[in-house]
Amino acid sequence: MSPTITLQQRMAMHNANRLKIGLFGANCSSGRAVTLVPERWSGAWPDNLRLARMADDAGLDFMLPIARWKGYGGDTDYQGATLETLTWATGLLAATKRLTVFGTVHAPLFHPIIAAKQIVTADHVGQGRFGLNIVIGWNEDEFDMFGATTRDQETRYAHGQEWIDAVKRIWSDEEDFDIDGEFFHFKKVRGKPKPYGGSRPLIMNAGASPVGHAYAMRNCDAYFTQVDRDSVEKSAAIVQKAKDDARALGRALDVYGVGVVTLKSTQKKADEYYRHCVIDHADWNAVDLILAKKKISPQTVGAEQHHKQRMGYAQGMGGLAIVGDPDRVAQILINLASAGLRGIGISFVNYLDELPYFLDEILPRLERAGLRERRPQD
Ligand SMILES: Cc1cc2nc3c(=O)[nH]c(=O)nc-3n(C[C@H](O)[C@H](O)[C@H](O)COP(=O)(O)O)c2cc1C
């Protein structure tokens, strides 16, 4: 018999850290930095494995991959080589002890009965440490590759609702049930074993449109959203609104942000490296292809907004730029925690090269601020 694990323990990622810190995007070549610099991230398995073990030993909380089926092109074919996330997560869960590892599932592409079982398998390998990132939206050309039916936003999210309802039912104690919905027609469905420890896996979502936000409020435990670059008050308002929206549905919700970290011993060095990677040596051809895919051009959004978006996408496909010396980087994280964020998924240009300095300099500062426990000792 496996020990009982509650959903609250899963949401706490099995520890008492008040600010959860995870690594975002390491399963993709170039990670989240659209850059030409030669030290950019490989995304290869040996590097992922070393990174996960380093993160696990240091007591970081999670790893969150990106499900990408086709690179963006440009000079580096940005995110052109990616490890499939459920198999990646299962491998990393087998090689670690504490980390929560997410798998990212595009609901329109995965049959829910197969996905439910793949997730349960990963969850057993990780003894309750698997998390599901459910993605409903898509890049059109990726889905064309699959011959997947194109649906409008509303219908996509309606399909996503039936999908997650089916998966949760398969994980429950119900057996031999029929589903006769708008999208799925299944007979005598059963799935065994159940998820590890008597509770279902943690579910995250990052729906940003009104229908996506509503979906997240109804279904997820961890909501990833954009916080304000400059104002703690504005970030706090964003976090509070999401929590209130969930509470109105009788649900508890943790809110997470996304950050792109450039940490050096001085502010000047950090500013210079940031400029070097994501301005002087950005893969601008890839950036322009990403923007074109999202129909962001001077014609559609105006010249000023286009320029802003171009800069934002070069530095990490959106997300908060956290650039500074250790005191400044730690202070930004402390401010995000005080705005109510439960955690943050961060990325680096080269995760393995840059993480040790982050662990040595930032974790002790967050411990002193009461936001994190001491690093594990074993
Ligand atoms: C932290 C985070 C992780 C995401 N992961 C993926 C992903 O792996 N694959 C993907 O196609 N979209 C991913 N997305 C996109 C969201 O799932 C979502 O589609 C997007 O924020 C737009 O919202 P909408 O679908 O409501 O328009 C991610 C977004 C965020 C902020």
PDBQT file of the ligand as one rigid body, heavy atoms in Angstrom, charges set to zero:
ROOT
HETATM    1  C1  LIG A 401       3.951  28.795 -17.909  1.00  0.00    +0.000 C 
HETATM    2  C2  LIG A 401       3.314  28.526 -19.241  1.00  0.00    +0.000 A 
HETATM    3  C3  LIG A 401       3.473  27.287 -19.837  1.00  0.00    +0.000 A 
HETATM    4  C4  LIG A 401       2.903  27.022 -21.078  1.00  0.00    +0.000 A 
HETATM    5  N1  LIG A 401       3.161  25.850 -21.689  1.00  0.00    +0.000 NA
HETATM    6  C5  LIG A 401       2.780  25.682 -22.978  1.00  0.00    +0.000 A 
HETATM    7  C6  LIG A 401       3.241  24.573 -23.714  1.00  0.00    +0.000 A 
HETATM    8  O1  LIG A 401       4.016  23.778 -23.211  1.00  0.00    +0.000 OA
HETATM    9  N2  LIG A 401       2.824  24.406 -25.002  1.00  0.00    +0.000 N 
HETATM   10  C7  LIG A 401       1.955  25.288 -25.595  1.00  0.00    +0.000 A 
HETATM   11  O2  LIG A 401       1.618  25.100 -26.768  1.00  0.00    +0.000 OA
HETATM   12  N3  LIG A 401       1.492  26.356 -24.910  1.00  0.00    +0.000 NA
HETATM   13  C8  LIG A 401       1.907  26.576 -23.633  1.00  0.00    +0.000 A 
HETATM   14  N4  LIG A 401       1.496  27.703 -22.944  1.00  0.00    +0.000 N 
HETATM   15  C9  LIG A 401       0.422  28.542 -23.513  1.00  0.00    +0.000 C 
HETATM   16  C10 LIG A 401      -0.866  28.503 -22.648  1.00  0.00    +0.000 C 
HETATM   17  O3  LIG A 401      -1.290  27.184 -22.398  1.00  0.00    +0.000 OA
HETATM   18  C11 LIG A 401      -2.015  29.294 -23.288  1.00  0.00    +0.000 C 
HETATM   19  O4  LIG A 401      -2.482  28.678 -24.472  1.00  0.00    +0.000 OA
HETATM   20  C12 LIG A 401      -1.605  30.699 -23.596  1.00  0.00    +0.000 C 
HETATM   21  O5  LIG A 401      -1.215  31.322 -22.395  1.00  0.00    +0.000 OA
HETATM   22  C13 LIG A 401      -2.707  31.507 -24.295  1.00  0.00    +0.000 C 
HETATM   23  O6  LIG A 401      -3.903  31.463 -23.575  1.00  0.00    +0.000 OA
HETATM   24  P1  LIG A 401      -5.280  31.117 -24.306  1.00  0.00    +0.000 P 
HETATM   25  O7  LIG A 401      -5.183  29.684 -24.748  1.00  0.00    +0.000 OA
HETATM   26  O8  LIG A 401      -6.347  31.340 -23.271  1.00  0.00    +0.000 OA
HETATM   27  O9  LIG A 401      -5.396  32.081 -25.479  1.00  0.00    +0.000 OA
HETATM   28  C14 LIG A 401       2.092  28.005 -21.723  1.00  0.00    +0.000 A 
HETATM   29  C15 LIG A 401       1.945  29.274 -21.121  1.00  0.00    +0.000 A 
HETATM   30  C16 LIG A 401       2.575  29.533 -19.908  1.00  0.00    +0.000 A 
HETATM   31  C17 LIG A 401       2.440  30.922 -19.319  1.00  0.00    +0.000 C 
ENDROOT
TORSDOF 0
